[in-house]
Amino acid sequence: MASTSIGLKILMAVTGVIFLLYLLLHMYGNLMALGGKETFDTYAHHLRTIGEPMLPYGGMLWIVRIVLIASIIGHVYAAVTLWARAGAARPQRYSVKKNIGSTLASRTMRWGGVAIFLFVIWHLIHFTFVKPAINSSVSSGEVEASPFVMVQSSFELWWMVLIYAAAMIAVGMHLYHGVFSAAQTMGLTSSAVARSRARALGAVVGVVIVVGFLIPPFAILFNLV
Ligand code: HEM
């Protein structure tokens, strides 16, 4: 079942929904930065103590990480297999490639996905595993001690905000088409009305994620936090 094309599409849709739920929680958490240092640092600490004493310190974070790693493996496996099958079905390229009925978002799913994957690796180096003090106004000890200082010192730099803004636009476009595609896989796009509803949902999700994620970096850049 999982290797049939519809099985792979279901795998993509389900893992995509898991990512979306994670992103909504992550975005909500990031918005805590608007409350200032104490609010954000308390929240970041709380993330590690959820479930104690049933779970060890940081236990919930590891459960989330394992679910995300399993989802990424499933999502990428399905994407690459479907991509290879689409290539094998028509080995020679179309001589005139007209993108009839396709959108920029739908045509950039593959390379957009690769770009988002690379962004996540850099993002993990930046904020989770290495935490380099990129801004010379703070020391690596200060960055290590306070998640708020880490985030604030990063987004005081305009070029860092630019990198994140570009990445969030890529994520927003991927979600806009991804939500529509998932709805299609679930059989929710059989009429014109249903299709336009699925597109509208994709647009709302994309805009909420882009705007919600970019509020804290811009608020920091413009000294509002
Ligand atoms: C403006 C946008 C974003 C900001 C400011 C941001 C900020 C952060 C911060 C501060 C952390 C470290 C949290 C902590 O250790 O307490 C983090 C972790 C993480 N972020 Fe983001 N993030 C953004 C967008 C994204 C996006 C779009 C994705 C996925 C596509 C993502 C995926 C992750 C992951 C997987 C982690 C690691 C969580 C863990 O296992 O510790 N982030 N982010």
Residues whose N, C-alpha, C, O or C-beta is under 5 A from the ligand:
A	BS01	HEM	A44 L61 R65 F127 T128 Y164 V171 F213 L214
